[in-house]
Amino acid sequence: MNENSFTKTNITSAALLFCAVQLSPSYAADCSDYPQQPGMDYESVEGYEMPKIIATERAIPFSEDLSDIDDAMDEAEIGAKARIMQFRAEFISETTEREKLTTKLTQQNNNNVQKSKETVETIRKFMSQSTSGFQRGVVPLGDCYTPGKEVRVSVGIKPETLLAAEALDSAVEASLDGSGAAGGSSLGSSEDNLNRAEGHSNSDRLEDF
């Protein structure tokens, strides 16, 4: 092999490798690289008594059609929000949930058990007094989709989002005497001519939350 042939071979190999690297993310984008598993996690927030809470739920689409994927996303988001609401209810009424959080916060507070217990008690009182604001303080954080397998959706709440929700509630109450609205959506799917979607993993907001 002469020098020119060797150079051409190297250039060709490098080009193929570059193309493979550029294309690989599109194949890897699914729930396999999503940072959250179904369940809940909480973490103390410096300067606040209330912790940051992240909940994730999964759902299985009926088919690979976009409408069914959207339905599964809605189902998973509702399930993730329900996890937080259930945690709130159980946390207020059940000693077990408060003990779990005390244990986790103790580890994050350099084993300061007394401080963690006082924090958890403050959180309990705060949650019991902030029903509507707590529900509205839950925000979407991320989602992923593995074609033919599952979707996952993560939602979260932290002091900043809760305070923003309560401020909005106060502003609405101050400007309106009262109003209500109702709405709904119809769900449907078709096995014919599926409008398929590629897998994805959206977790940027999770990293910044």
Order of alpha helices (4+ residues) and beta strands (2+ residues): alpha-beta-beta-alpha-alpha-alpha-alpha-beta-beta-alpha-beta-alpha
